[in-house]
Amino acid sequence: MSFDKRIYNFAPGPATLPEEVLKAAGQDILLWQGLGAGVMEVSHRSSAFMNCYQDALQNIIDLMKIPSNYKVLFLQGGGIGQNAAIPMNLMGLAKSGPQADFIVSGVWTQKSVAEASKYGLARIAATSKEQQFHCVPDRATWDLSQDSAYVHICANETVGGVEFAQTPDVGVIPLVADISSNIMSREINVSRYGVLFAGAQKNIAPAGLTIVIVREDLIGHAASITPTIWDWKIQAANDSMINTPTTFAIYMAGEVFKWLKKQGGISAIEKINQQKADVIYGVLDQSSLYEARVHRDSRSRMNVTFYLRDETLNEAFLAQASQAGMIGLKGHKSVGGMRASLYNAMPLAGAQCLAELMREFERRA
């Protein structure tokens, strides 16, 4: 394999980032804005970083069309951290004791249920476990409780490659969504949600930054046991800086937001993302060697999972992919198979290259 150019990185996270952003960051790591120091060395209280922070904040608001009655927090701890922070901040809103409803569509919502159950009743209102998590639970099967503080979904299950095709209607109960692996990949109506949260390491920035978008009326209800760092009210009042924030990750997120605007915004990148997914699913749907197990109406555009019907060929497939300059295709250890993550920074050419490899491998198998 030639190393004179970047490979196509299909890893699920940390994931590929835009090449032009990485090139600019390479310079800014050493010398940033004529300060004689790198971006990672500058105080988070300095005017240079605060301007960077404010720009990043405004750009995500612009790109996602976030209404004025929402707060955007740049936190730490990842989705796992918010699995604890959300029930601690919201379960107290339940009418008859702390509880929330969960729509379980895969590994990540299972983790959310396990964590939330430490702070109240985590009701499984619907699950696709009997379908091996190959689909989103049918809306007709959801048993939502009017006594619950919120309804929790994972908009895109990274491990299983299952994605909600549209925002579900849950009535007046606040909808909470983990959008870690499809944030800014498609247009969504933020006003349909009470809380959106995402680890940035899949579609936006290096690992370490967690973005939380929360409706203002849902702030200020934290349980007394809530650690200060997880209290949304305190964080919102302090620009998410009650401790030193992830300055480099915030800087990188800001640069990716600028890059995304240059691509035409979320509506433009959504069209490209659909093209990339169609290229890979097109191969899968015509193949006798590969198997796509996720139901068509639940297929993820960000994480395309598939299996070789003859699993003894797995290692040979991965080896040939590596030789052709493609990495990160091995499926999660809990489900096996293959997974191609097609985040915003993955060019259409990358999906086309993978599709050609898949066809050629099948011809020779």
N, C-alpha and C positions, 0 to 999 in steps of 0.2 A: 504494500500500500504506500502511495506517495504521501509525504508529509509536507508538501509545498503548498497545500491548500487545506482549508478546514473540512472536516468530515461532516456527515449528516448525523446529528445526535438525536436519536429518538427516545432518549431517556425520559422517564416520567417526572423527574424532579429530584435534585436540582436539574434544570433543563437548559436547552439551548437559548441563547439570547441574541438579539440582533447584532450582526457583525460590526456595523458602523458605530453602534453604541459601545461595544467592547473596545474598538480602536480609540475612540475618544476618551474612554475611561482609563485606558492605558497611559495616556498623557496626564490626565488629571490625578492619577494616583501619585505621580511624582511632583507635579506642579499644577496648582489649581488657581485659576482666576488671578494670576500674577501675585499670589500671596507668598511665594517662596516656600510653600509647603504643599503636601498632597491633601486631597479631599478627605482621606481617612484620618488626617492629623489635626484637622481644624475643629475648634470647640463648637459644640452644638448650640452654644449661647452666642456665638459670633454672628455679626450681621450677614456675613457671606453664607453661612449655613442656614440661617433663618430665612433668607431670601430663597435659597434652594428648596427649603421645606414648604414655604408658601407657594412657590411655583408648582411643586409637585401636587400639593393639595388642590390648587385651582384647576390644574390640568385633569386630574381624575374626576373632579366635579363636572368639568366641561365634557369630557369624553363619555362619561356614564350618565350625563344629564341628571345628576343627583339633586333632588329638590332642596329648597332652602331650610326645610324643617328636619333635615338629617345632619348628623355629625359624622365626620370621617376621622377615624383614629388610626394612627400608625403605631402599632404595638409590637410586642415580642411574644414568643411562646407558641407560635404556630396554631394550626387548627386544634391540636390536642389541648393547648392552653384555653382556647375559647370553648371547648367542650365542657370545661369547668366554669369558665367565666359566665357563660350564657345562663345556665341554671341559677348561679349565684346572683346574677343581676335581674333575672326575669321571673323565676318560679314563684317569688313572693306575690306576683300579681294574680295568681290563681285564687279563685273564689273560696274554695274549701280545703285549703292546705296546699303545699307546694307540689305541683305536678305539671307535666307537659306531655304532648303527644309526639310520637316519632314515626316517620314513614321509613321503614328499613329496606333499603335497596342494595345493600352490599356491606363491605368491610367497614367503611368509614362511618356509616350510620350505626352499625353495631357498636363501634367504639364510642360513639356519642351517647348511646343508650347506657352503656356500662358506666361512663363517667357521670352522667346526669343522675343516675340512680343513687349516687352518694349524697345528693342534696334534696331529693324528693322522689315522687313517683314518676318514673319514666315509662309511660304507657306506650306499648307497641300498637299503634292504631292501624297499621297495615304492614305487611312484609311480603317480599317475593322469595323468601327462603325456599319454599317448596318448588319454585321454578329455578333453583340453583343461582338465584340473583342474576338471571339473564334478562331481566326486564324491570321496569318501574312497576310497582304494585298498581293494579287497575284501580282507578279512582272510585269505582263503584264499590270496592271492598273496604274503603277507609271507614273506620269507626272512630270518628273524632268526638271528643268530649267538650262540652261547653264549659266545663269546670277547669279546663287546662289553660295555662298561662300563654302557651304558644304552640305552634306546630313546627317541628324540625324536619327538614329534608336535606339531603346531599344532592345538589343540582347535577353533579357529574361524579360518578364513582370511578376514581382513577384506576383501581385495581381490576374491576370487572368490565369497565368500558360501557357503563350504563349511564344515560343522560336523560333528564327530563326534557321532552321536546318543547314544552311550554310551561309557563308558571301555573301551578295548580290553584284552583279556587278553594280557599278554606274559610270563607266568610269573614267575620269581623275579628277572628282570632289572629294575632300577629303571626306572620309566616317568617321563620328563621331558615336561612339557607347557607350551607357550606358551598361556596363557589370557588374553592381553591384551584381546581383544575380547569375551570372554564371562564374565569373572570376576564372580562373585556374581549372575549372571543366571539361574542354575539351580543346583539342589542337586547336589553331587558328593561322593563318598566320598574324602576327602583321603588316607586310608590306602592307597588303591590306587595312589598316586603316590609317587615318590621326591622329585621336585622339581616345583613349580608356580611359574611366574613370569609377571608381567604389568606392562606399562606402565599407569599409572593413568589416562591421559588419555582413555580411551574410556568407562569406566563408573564411575569413582570420583572423579577429582580433576583439577586442571590438569596439564599436561605437566610432567615433571621427576621425578616419583616413580616408582620401580620396586619392586614388591612381589615378594619371593622367599620361598617357603615350602619349606623343605628338611628332610628327615628327618635326625635328629641323627647317625645312623651314616654318613651321606654327607658329613659335615663333617670337615675335617682331612686331606684327601687332595690338597691343591692342589699342582700342579707347581711346581718351584723358580722357574720364569719368571713365575709369577702375580703381577701387580702387587698391592700391598698392598690397594688399594681393591676388588679383585675377590676377595680371599681370604675365603671365607665364615666360616672359623674366627675370623679377626681381627675381622670385622664383628660376628659373633654375640657375641663377648666384650666388645664395646664399644657395645652398643645401637645398632648401625648408625651410629655417630657418630665414626668415626676422622677424618672431616673434617666441616665444617658440613653438616648434612643439608638437605633441601628443606623447611624449616620450614613455609612457607605451604601447600605441597602436602600435607604430613602433617596439618596443621590441617584443611584442606578434606576430606581423606579421612576424618578422624575425624568431621566433621560429616555427611558423606554416610552413614557407617556408622550414626550415630544416626538419620538420616532413614530409612534402610532398615529399621532395627528398628521404627520407628513405622509403617511400611507393613505390618508383619507378618512381616518377615524374608525370607529368600531363597525359601522355599517359596511365600509369597504373591506375591512379585514375579515368580516363574517363571510362575505362572498368567496374570498380566497380559501378560507377554512373549509367551506362546504365543498369547494373544488378538490381540495386535498383529500378530504374524506371520501368523496365520490370515486377518486382514482383508486384508492385501496379497496374500498368495498366492491368496486366494479370487478376487480380481480377475484375477490373472494366469492362473489356470487356466480362466477362462471367456472369455478375450479372444482376439480374432483380430489385434489390433494389437500387443500386448505378448508377449514371449517370455521365459519363465523357463528357463534352460539347465541349471541345477544339478539333478542327479537328486533325486527326491523324498526319498529316504532320507538325503540329505546336505545338505538345505537348512538354511541358517543362520537362526536366529531373531533374530540381532542385526544381520546385514547382508544384506538382501534385494536381490539383484542381478537386473536384468531389462533387456531390450532392446526398442526399438521396431523392428518388422520393417522399417519404412521409416525409415531413419536420417536422412533429410533433415528429419524432424520433430523431431529431438532438441532443437534450439535453441528451437523454438516451445514444446515441452513444458516446458523449463526456465524459459523466460520466463513462461509462465502460472503455473507453480509459485511463482516469485518474487512475482508480482503477488498471488497468493493467500496470501502469507505463509509460504512454505516454501522453505528453502534447503538446500544441501549434497547435492543429489540426483545430481550428475554423477558417473558412474562413474570408477574409477581410470584414469589415462591409459594404463596398460598393457593394459587390457581393454575400455575404452570402456563404452558403455551407461549405465545408471542404477544407483544404489545407494541404498537407504533404510536408514540405520542406526537401529535401534530399541532403543537402550540403555535401561537402567533408568529414567532420568529423562525419557524420551520418554513422554508420557501416551498413553493409548489414544485420546483425542480426536485426537491428531496423526496416528496411523495411519488413523483414520477419515476425517480431512480429506484425506489423500493419496489414499486409495482413491476418494473421491468425485471428486477432480480427475481421476484416471486414467480413471474411467468417463465423465466429461463430456468429456474430451479425445478419447476414442475415439469418442464419439457424434458429435463435430463433425469428426473427421478425414476 
